[in-house]
Every structure is written in C-alpha cells, then in structure tokens.
Amino acid sequence: MYRFGKNRRLLNKKEFDAVFNQPGKTVTPELVVLHKANNLGYARLGMALSKKMIPKACERNRLKRLIRESFRTGKLPAVDIIVLARYGVAEAGNRKITSRLGLTWDKLIALYAG
C-alpha cells in the first residue's frame, strides 16, 4: 500500500491528452474508465467529474474520495487511468461505486499485467 502522492496523479493537459488520444475504454453504468499503458512502473490516476454530471460539490468530492481510495488500495499495473462520470453516478451508493471500481481494476490487471 502506498500514499496517493503527486507522482501517482495525472497532473497536466499533456498527460491527460496522451490518454484521451489513444485510450482503452472500460464502461460501467456509473463511470467510464479510460486507460493507457505507461513506462513508469506504477499506475497514475486522473479524474474528470464535471458539474454537468454531478451538480453538487459535496457529491463530486465524495466520488473523488471513493475513486482515490479504491485506486490507492488496488494493486494496479503500470497504466495511466482517467475516470469520467456518467449521468446518475451521484445517486449511486458508496458500495456500488467501490464495487464497480474493484471490478474495473481487476479487468485492468488482467489486461496489462500479463
């Protein structure tokens, strides 16, 4: 287990664009997860949770916390990940979001680990 430091985040437009331009995509009813392998030896996370999809700031912050914690505790391979919100994600409970993210991380592990 590790901390969620700056080296584990996608921080600038160039890093986000690298994933947006040639993504792999995993879709759940609540989230879209874009992913692309990197050469860093560890996974990095970016989030795009817009006011349009999640109007209330407290809901956006709740989802960010859930996504960060799920990412932090997952054993992900060297991949850059961007999580996008879909309509209805704000109504989903914490367990549902965490469960969907866990299944998504398992798919990414199977896809990139071997």
Backbone as ProteinMPNN parsed JSONL, in Angstrom:
{"seq_chain_A": "MYRFGKNRRLLNKKEFDAVFNQPGKTVTPELVVLHKANNLGYARLGMALSKKMIPKACERNRLKRLIRESFRTGKLPAVDIIVLARYGVAEAGNRKITSRLGLTWDKLIALYAG", "coords_chain_A": {"N_chain_A": [[0.843, -1.169, 0.0], [0.435, 2.282, -0.643], [0.994, 5.856, -0.495], [-1.068, 8.445, -1.911], [0.491, 10.225, -3.731], [1.885, 13.052, -5.612], [3.252, 11.905, -7.753], [1.633, 9.82, -8.45], [-0.472, 10.839, -9.84], [-2.217, 12.13, -12.703], [-1.319, 15.128, -13.951], [-1.199, 17.345, -15.742], [-2.284, 18.912, -18.867], [-0.989, 17.707, -21.055], [-0.417, 15.112, -20.125], [-3.029, 14.159, -19.652], [-4.066, 14.363, -22.266], [-2.516, 12.454, -23.608], [-3.673, 10.078, -22.759], [-6.378, 10.483, -23.485], [-6.163, 10.614, -26.28], [-5.469, 8.055, -27.298], [-7.085, 5.896, -26.032], [-7.759, 2.911, -24.077], [-10.906, 1.582, -23.208], [-13.157, 1.169, -20.549], [-16.392, 0.574, -19.541], [-18.877, 1.287, -17.16], [-22.182, 1.324, -15.668], [-22.153, 3.698, -14.161], [-19.69, 4.982, -14.495], [-17.011, 5.89, -16.76], [-14.009, 4.501, -17.689], [-10.969, 5.387, -18.857], [-7.948, 4.162, -20.218], [-4.407, 3.672, -20.525], [-1.325, 2.143, -21.215], [1.718, 2.83, -19.436], [5.23, 3.726, -19.117], [6.331, 3.893, -16.622], [6.333, 2.186, -14.446], [4.473, 2.23, -12.442], [1.024, 2.877, -11.577], [-1.042, 5.678, -12.585], [-3.452, 8.204, -11.796], [-6.182, 10.094, -13.054], [-8.952, 12.333, -12.859], [-12.131, 13.257, -14.159], [-14.684, 14.841, -13.283], [-17.462, 16.359, -13.841], [-19.381, 19.423, -13.274], [-21.709, 19.379, -14.688], [-22.461, 16.688, -14.853], [-22.454, 15.982, -12.16], [-23.933, 17.912, -10.143], [-23.757, 18.864, -7.442], [-21.26, 19.949, -5.228], [-20.478, 18.539, -2.94], [-21.145, 15.921, -3.574], [-19.467, 15.473, -5.796], [-16.994, 15.637, -4.498], [-17.235, 13.479, -2.711], [-17.279, 11.323, -4.516], [-14.75, 11.62, -5.672], [-13.131, 11.048, -3.445], [-13.84, 8.343, -3.012], [-12.98, 7.174, -5.436], [-10.207, 7.778, -5.413], [-9.392, 6.384, -3.067], [-10.047, 3.728, -3.706], [-8.377, 3.373, -5.928], [-5.887, 3.782, -4.7], [-5.67, 1.613, -2.932], [-5.776, -0.523, -4.635], [-3.97, -2.973, -6.562], [-2.549, -2.058, -9.035], [-1.267, -2.375, -12.414], [1.369, -0.815, -14.429], [-0.117, 1.757, -15.638], [-1.88, 4.486, -17.088], [-4.73, 6.122, -15.934], [-7.934, 7.486, -16.476], [-10.811, 8.594, -14.953], [-14.124, 9.081, -15.763], [-17.253, 10.648, -15.161], [-20.639, 9.48, -15.423], [-24.109, 10.151, -16.241], [-26.248, 9.929, -13.437], [-24.462, 8.929, -11.608], [-24.16, 10.26, -9.192], [-26.306, 9.459, -7.658], [-25.72, 6.871, -7.036], [-24.719, 4.541, -4.554], [-22.055, 4.373, -2.058], [-21.007, 1.758, -1.759], [-21.744, 0.539, -4.176], [-20.317, 2.058, -6.093], [-17.665, 1.586, -5.232], [-17.557, -1.188, -5.564], [-17.938, -1.427, -8.368], [-15.647, -0.081, -9.253], [-13.67, -1.786, -8.215], [-14.118, -4.105, -9.774], [-13.488, -3.036, -12.26], [-10.756, -2.385, -11.878], [-9.788, -5.0, -11.61], [-10.212, -5.943, -14.224], [-8.393, -4.301, -15.592], [-5.987, -5.153, -14.463], [-5.905, -7.796, -15.41], [-5.727, -7.226, -18.123], [-3.341, -5.677, -18.486], [-1.297, -6.769, -16.9], [-0.171, -9.109, -17.803]], "CA_chain_A": [[0.0, 0.0, 0.0], [1.231, 3.489, -0.769], [0.264, 7.121, -0.425], [-1.513, 8.96, -3.204], [1.298, 11.421, -3.932], [1.819, 13.699, -6.923], [3.74, 11.024, -8.808], [0.553, 8.882, -8.784], [-1.571, 11.588, -10.454], [-2.065, 12.818, -13.977], [-1.372, 16.499, -13.453], [-1.317, 18.423, -16.718], [-3.013, 18.652, -20.104], [-0.217, 16.783, -21.884], [-0.617, 13.764, -19.588], [-4.415, 13.786, -19.918], [-4.232, 14.187, -23.709], [-1.894, 11.191, -24.001], [-4.663, 9.021, -22.515], [-7.577, 10.765, -24.275], [-5.933, 10.423, -27.709], [-5.423, 6.637, -27.655], [-7.451, 5.179, -24.809], [-8.598, 1.751, -23.933], [-12.086, 2.082, -22.506], [-13.999, 0.261, -19.78], [-17.606, 1.324, -19.22], [-19.847, 0.772, -16.2], [-23.347, 2.22, -15.712], [-21.909, 4.964, -13.478], [-18.39, 5.573, -14.814], [-16.22, 5.472, -17.914], [-12.604, 4.488, -17.305], [-10.04, 5.371, -19.984], [-6.659, 3.685, -19.727], [-3.317, 3.513, -21.482], [-0.106, 1.693, -20.549], [2.823, 3.79, -19.333], [6.544, 3.109, -18.905], [6.835, 4.392, -15.343], [6.412, 1.138, -13.443], [3.382, 2.374, -11.48], [-0.207, 3.44, -12.133], [-1.364, 7.074, -12.268], [-4.892, 8.443, -11.868], [-6.76, 11.403, -13.306], [-10.416, 12.301, -12.763], [-12.879, 14.335, -14.801], [-16.033, 14.771, -12.721], [-17.94, 17.705, -14.166], [-20.58, 19.96, -12.631], [-22.861, 18.996, -15.502], [-22.841, 15.328, -14.47], [-22.617, 15.917, -10.706], [-24.087, 19.33, -9.814], [-23.411, 19.238, -6.066], [-19.836, 19.819, -4.91], [-20.271, 17.5, -1.927], [-21.198, 14.636, -4.281], [-18.223, 15.355, -6.57], [-15.918, 15.349, -3.551], [-17.437, 12.102, -2.226], [-16.841, 10.407, -5.566], [-13.291, 11.719, -5.778], [-12.557, 10.3, -2.322], [-14.034, 6.916, -3.268], [-12.117, 6.769, -6.55], [-8.816, 7.825, -4.948], [-9.13, 5.311, -2.106], [-10.073, 2.471, -4.441], [-7.145, 3.351, -6.719], [-4.746, 3.684, -3.791], [-5.589, 0.283, -2.33], [-5.682, -1.529, -5.691], [-2.619, -3.362, -6.996], [-2.656, -1.856, -10.475], [-0.021, -2.362, -13.186], [1.811, 0.49, -14.949], [-1.138, 2.236, -16.57], [-2.482, 5.785, -16.791], [-6.18, 5.935, -15.857], [-8.797, 8.655, -16.296], [-12.175, 8.208, -14.601], [-15.13, 10.062, -16.169], [-18.57, 10.394, -14.574], [-21.806, 9.385, -16.291], [-25.345, 10.572, -15.572], [-26.751, 9.012, -12.422], [-23.422, 8.477, -10.693], [-24.345, 10.899, -7.885], [-27.313, 8.71, -6.903], [-25.189, 5.555, -6.679], [-24.159, 4.471, -3.204], [-20.616, 4.145, -1.924], [-20.687, 0.349, -2.009], [-21.887, 0.257, -5.603], [-19.187, 2.683, -6.783], [-16.46, 0.854, -4.851], [-17.633, -2.494, -6.205], [-17.701, -1.243, -9.815], [-14.231, 0.246, -9.441], [-12.909, -3.011, -7.974], [-14.231, -4.947, -10.97], [-12.735, -2.368, -13.326], [-9.326, -2.582, -11.618], [-9.491, -6.398, -11.934], [-10.105, -6.028, -15.686], [-7.14, -3.666, -15.997], [-4.9, -6.045, -14.049], [-5.884, -8.896, -16.37], [-5.354, -6.707, -19.439], [-1.991, -5.123, -18.559], [-0.299, -7.431, -16.06], [0.491, -10.267, -18.38]], "C_chain_A": [[0.896, 1.242, 0.0], [0.353, 4.716, -0.604], [-0.119, 7.548, -1.825], [-0.807, 10.294, -3.453], [1.18, 11.961, -5.349], [2.297, 12.79, -8.045], [2.685, 10.0, -9.235], [-0.62, 9.563, -9.481], [-1.21, 12.024, -11.862], [-2.298, 14.288, -13.668], [-1.635, 17.56, -14.511], [-1.999, 17.964, -18.009], [-2.294, 17.638, -20.985], [-0.43, 15.337, -21.431], [-2.044, 13.278, -19.831], [-4.618, 13.504, -21.402], [-3.624, 12.882, -24.203], [-2.867, 10.03, -23.812], [-5.898, 9.237, -23.386], [-7.381, 10.452, -25.759], [-5.927, 8.967, -28.139], [-5.833, 5.779, -26.464], [-7.962, 3.769, -25.074], [-9.77, 2.23, -23.099], [-12.796, 0.938, -21.8], [-15.184, 1.074, -19.281], [-18.427, 0.568, -18.185], [-21.067, 1.691, -16.287], [-23.089, 3.598, -15.094], [-20.674, 5.709, -13.968], [-17.865, 5.081, -16.154], [-14.763, 5.573, -17.483], [-11.764, 4.355, -18.57], [-8.676, 4.971, -19.448], [-5.671, 3.524, -20.869], [-2.065, 3.119, -20.711], [0.917, 2.826, -20.489], [4.119, 3.032, -19.053], [7.144, 3.463, -17.55], [6.997, 3.314, -14.278], [5.352, 1.237, -12.36], [2.198, 3.042, -12.17], [-0.357, 4.902, -11.72], [-2.844, 7.297, -12.546], [-5.195, 9.897, -12.189], [-8.275, 11.271, -13.241], [-11.007, 13.498, -13.482], [-14.335, 14.184, -14.367], [-16.642, 16.161, -12.839], [-19.175, 18.106, -13.366], [-21.833, 19.559, -13.394], [-23.37, 17.608, -15.093], [-23.17, 15.218, -12.985], [-22.72, 17.353, -10.199], [-23.596, 19.731, -8.418], [-21.944, 18.947, -5.761], [-19.584, 18.699, -3.902], [-20.31, 16.111, -2.558], [-19.939, 14.415, -5.115], [-17.066, 14.984, -5.65], [-16.021, 13.935, -2.993], [-16.928, 11.101, -3.255], [-15.329, 10.442, -5.748], [-12.614, 10.937, -4.664], [-12.672, 8.797, -2.554], [-13.09, 6.413, -4.356], [-10.657, 6.739, -6.103], [-8.498, 6.665, -4.015], [-9.123, 3.953, -2.792], [-8.802, 2.308, -5.272], [-5.938, 3.095, -5.816], [-4.568, 2.277, -3.239], [-5.512, -0.83, -3.366], [-4.236, -1.801, -6.054], [-2.565, -3.279, -8.518], [-1.296, -1.888, -11.164], [0.305, -0.949, -13.675], [0.856, 0.961, -16.041], [-1.61, 3.616, -16.111], [-3.992, 5.634, -16.912], [-6.857, 7.286, -15.707], [-10.203, 8.141, -16.033], [-13.105, 9.369, -14.944], [-16.468, 9.671, -15.567], [-19.619, 10.286, -15.669], [-23.023, 9.868, -15.506], [-25.787, 9.507, -14.58], [-25.711, 8.559, -11.416], [-23.619, 9.065, -9.293], [-25.357, 10.148, -7.023], [-26.804, 7.344, -6.448], [-24.558, 5.611, -5.289], [-22.666, 4.181, -3.212], [-20.231, 2.711, -2.248], [-20.748, 0.013, -3.488], [-20.699, 0.82, -6.382], [-17.9, 1.907, -6.495], [-16.418, -0.513, -5.514], [-17.333, -2.4, -7.698], [-16.232, -0.921, -10.09], [-13.352, -0.984, -9.222], [-12.943, -3.943, -9.17], [-13.446, -4.355, -12.137], [-11.239, -2.55, -13.121], [-8.928, -4.015, -11.942], [-9.348, -6.596, -13.439], [-8.786, -5.436, -16.17], [-5.935, -4.526, -15.621], [-4.779, -7.193, -15.036], [-5.374, -8.433, -17.734], [-3.877, -6.327, -19.522], [-0.921, -5.908, -17.81], [0.402, -8.591, -16.767], [0.313, -10.426, -19.772]], "O_chain_A": [[1.982, 1.236, 0.579], [-0.874, 4.621, -0.578], [0.443, 7.067, -2.809], [-1.426, 11.356, -3.394], [0.468, 11.4, -6.183], [1.806, 12.886, -9.169], [2.834, 9.373, -10.284], [-1.658, 8.935, -9.692], [-0.042, 12.257, -12.174], [-3.365, 14.655, -13.175], [-2.241, 18.587, -14.204], [-2.254, 16.775, -18.204], [-2.943, 16.792, -21.601], [-0.602, 14.442, -22.259], [-2.252, 12.115, -20.177], [-5.266, 12.522, -21.764], [-4.159, 12.264, -25.124], [-2.883, 9.098, -24.617], [-6.416, 8.283, -23.966], [-8.335, 10.063, -26.433], [-6.347, 8.666, -29.256], [-5.02, 5.018, -25.94], [-8.515, 3.471, -26.133], [-9.634, 3.199, -22.351], [-13.009, -0.127, -22.378], [-15.011, 2.131, -18.675], [-18.648, -0.636, -18.311], [-20.991, 2.741, -16.925], [-23.746, 4.569, -15.471], [-20.611, 6.934, -13.87], [-18.225, 4.001, -16.621], [-14.331, 6.606, -16.972], [-11.833, 3.344, -19.269], [-8.287, 5.386, -18.357], [-6.045, 3.275, -22.015], [-1.774, 3.699, -19.665], [0.973, 3.672, -21.381], [4.095, 1.831, -18.784], [8.354, 3.339, -17.361], [7.725, 3.512, -13.306], [5.329, 0.412, -11.447], [2.349, 3.688, -13.207], [0.122, 5.32, -10.666], [-3.422, 6.658, -13.425], [-4.556, 10.811, -11.669], [-8.818, 10.207, -13.538], [-10.468, 14.603, -13.431], [-15.116, 13.483, -15.011], [-16.363, 17.038, -12.021], [-19.911, 17.262, -12.855], [-22.903, 19.415, -12.801], [-24.578, 17.39, -15.002], [-24.055, 14.458, -12.594], [-21.703, 17.956, -9.858], [-23.073, 20.831, -8.243], [-21.452, 17.845, -6.004], [-18.584, 17.989, -4.003], [-19.585, 15.216, -2.124], [-19.399, 13.309, -5.146], [-16.255, 14.119, -5.981], [-15.004, 13.262, -2.82], [-16.23, 10.146, -2.912], [-14.702, 9.403, -5.954], [-11.631, 10.237, -4.907], [-11.716, 8.057, -2.321], [-12.476, 5.356, -4.216], [-9.945, 5.775, -6.385], [-7.453, 6.028, -4.152], [-8.276, 3.112, -2.489], [-8.218, 1.225, -5.312], [-5.073, 2.282, -6.141], [-3.442, 1.802, -3.095], [-5.211, -1.971, -3.015], [-3.373, -0.943, -5.869], [-2.54, -4.301, -9.204], [-0.291, -1.481, -10.582], [-0.414, 0.0, -13.361], [1.004, 0.609, -17.212], [-1.726, 3.883, -14.915], [-4.48, 5.074, -17.893], [-6.423, 8.129, -14.921], [-10.728, 7.34, -16.806], [-12.909, 10.492, -14.482], [-16.782, 8.485, -15.473], [-19.504, 10.923, -16.716], [-22.985, 9.983, -14.281], [-25.704, 8.312, -14.867], [-26.049, 7.866, -10.457], [-23.271, 8.418, -8.306], [-25.279, 10.192, -5.795], [-27.399, 6.728, -5.564], [-23.945, 6.608, -4.908], [-22.093, 3.796, -4.232], [-19.238, 2.473, -2.935], [-19.898, -0.716, -3.998], [-20.136, 0.135, -7.236], [-17.136, 1.607, -7.412], [-15.363, -0.95, -5.976], [-16.565, -3.2, -8.232], [-15.647, -1.43, -11.047], [-12.393, -1.199, -9.964], [-11.918, -4.512, -9.545], [-12.818, -5.082, -12.906], [-10.517, -2.839, -14.076], [-7.849, -4.243, -12.489], [-8.468, -7.33, -13.888], [-8.135, -5.997, -17.052], [-4.971, -4.613, -16.382], [-3.673, -7.532, -15.458], [-4.668, -9.173, -18.419], [-3.224, -6.621, -20.523], [0.266, -5.717, -18.074], [1.481, -9.002, -16.342], [0.833, -11.376, -20.356]]}, "name": "protein", "num_of_chains": 1, "seq": "MYRFGKNRRLLNKKEFDAVFNQPGKTVTPELVVLHKANNLGYARLGMALSKKMIPKACERNRLKRLIRESFRTGKLPAVDIIVLARYGVAEAGNRKITSRLGLTWDKLIALYAG"}
